[in-house]
């Protein structure tokens, strides 16, 4: 048995940073069809390593790795009251470490996982069906323009 070589191509690889995940999310969002992104005007995408303790408790997570992303904001029916109440804009939180952990255990690309989490966090909040979201993800992965 030979010793592993420190010169292996992956030996110098580093985990994707918060900025890397945010860039993947922005590229994914830009590739989504406009019928999906239109209700998300002003959407803010934030990336953190893990959800905070309050979020973990609220979502009844057993581990900090249980949650890949979260949507916080107003639904379409609540949107008209945003200006009156001064509520925050719609936010999607993506959690880097759980996403990387999920990626390391599977066969999907990191970009596909980020797209999936982003689409599902937005889609469930705005009432898209799982079938709608599968179609939207498929279009995004084929680099469809936002006008599709």
C-alpha positions in Angstrom: 0.0 0.0 0.0 1.4 3.4 -1.0 1.2 6.6 1.0 -1.1 9.3 -0.3 0.7 11.9 -2.3 0.4 15.5 -1.1 0.5 16.4 -4.8 -2.9 14.9 -5.5 -5.0 17.4 -7.5 -7.6 17.7 -4.7 -5.0 18.1 -1.9 -5.0 21.9 -2.2 -8.8 22.3 -2.6 -10.7 24.4 -0.1 -14.3 24.5 0.9 -16.5 27.0 -0.9 -16.7 30.3 1.0 -19.8 32.3 2.0 -19.1 34.5 -1.1 -18.9 31.4 -3.3 -22.3 30.2 -2.2 -23.8 33.6 -2.6 -22.4 33.9 -6.1 -23.9 30.5 -7.0 -27.2 31.6 -5.6 -27.2 34.9 -7.5 -26.3 33.1 -10.8 -29.1 30.5 -10.1 -31.7 33.2 -9.3 -30.8 35.1 -12.5 -31.3 32.0 -14.6 -34.9 31.3 -13.2 -38.0 32.1 -15.3 -39.6 35.4 -14.7 -42.9 33.9 -13.7 -41.0 32.6 -10.7 -38.8 35.6 -9.9 -41.5 38.3 -10.5 -43.1 37.8 -7.0 -39.6 38.1 -5.5 -38.9 41.7 -6.4 -36.3 43.0 -4.0 -35.4 39.6 -2.7 -32.3 39.6 -0.5 -30.2 36.4 -0.5 -28.0 35.9 2.6 -25.5 33.2 3.3 -24.4 32.2 6.8 -22.5 29.2 8.0 -25.3 27.9 10.1 -28.8 29.0 11.2 -28.9 30.8 14.5 -30.1 29.0 17.7 -33.5 30.8 17.5 -34.1 29.6 14.0 -33.0 26.0 14.9 -35.5 26.0 17.8 -38.3 27.6 15.8 -37.8 25.0 13.0 -37.5 22.2 15.5 -34.1 21.0 14.2 -32.2 18.3 15.9 -28.9 19.5 14.5 -27.4 22.6 13.0 -27.0 20.6 9.8 -30.7 19.9 9.4 -31.6 23.1 7.7 -30.1 24.0 4.3 -32.1 27.2 3.7 -35.0 29.3 4.9 -37.3 31.9 3.4 -38.5 34.8 5.6 -40.8 37.4 4.4 -44.3 38.4 3.3 -46.4 36.3 1.0 -48.1 37.7 -2.0 -51.3 38.4 0.0 -49.3 40.3 2.7 -47.2 42.3 0.3 -49.5 45.3 0.1 -49.0 45.9 3.8 -45.2 46.1 3.7 -45.1 49.8 3.1 -47.5 50.4 6.0 -45.7 48.2 8.5 -42.1 48.8 7.6 -41.4 45.1 7.4 -38.1 43.8 6.1 -37.7 42.7 2.5 -38.2 39.1 1.6 -35.0 37.1 2.5 -33.7 33.7 1.6 -31.1 32.4 4.0 -28.7 29.7 2.7 -26.7 27.8 5.2 -23.2 27.1 3.8 -22.0 24.3 6.1 -25.2 22.2 5.9 -25.2 22.7 2.1 -21.6 21.6 1.8 -22.2 18.6 4.0 -25.2 17.6 1.8 -23.1 18.1 -1.3 -20.2 16.0 0.0 -22.5 13.1 0.6 -24.2 13.1 -2.8 -23.6 13.2 -6.5 -25.1 16.5 -7.4 -23.1 19.6 -8.2 -22.9 22.3 -5.7 -24.6 24.7 -8.1 -27.5 22.3 -8.5 -27.9 22.0 -4.8 -27.8 25.7 -4.2 -30.4 26.1 -7.1 -32.6 23.4 -5.5 -32.5 25.0 -2.1 -33.1 28.5 -3.5 -36.1 27.4 -5.7 -37.7 25.4 -2.9 -37.4 28.1 -0.3 -39.0 30.7 -2.6 -41.4 28.3 -4.2 -43.0 26.8 -1.2 -43.5 30.3 0.3 -45.3 31.5 -2.8 -47.4 28.4 -3.4 -45.6 26.7 -6.2 -46.2 23.0 -6.4 -43.3 20.5 -6.4 -43.9 19.8 -10.1 -43.7 23.6 -10.8 -40.4 23.8 -8.9 -39.0 20.7 -10.7 -39.7 22.4 -14.0 -38.2 25.7 -12.9 -35.0 23.9 -11.6 -34.8 22.1 -14.9 -34.9 25.4 -16.8 -32.3 26.9 -14.6 -30.0 24.0 -15.1 -30.3 24.4 -18.8 -29.3 28.0 -18.4 -32.8 29.3 -19.5 -33.2 33.0 -19.7 -35.3 34.8 -17.1 -37.9 35.5 -19.8 -38.8 31.8 -20.3 
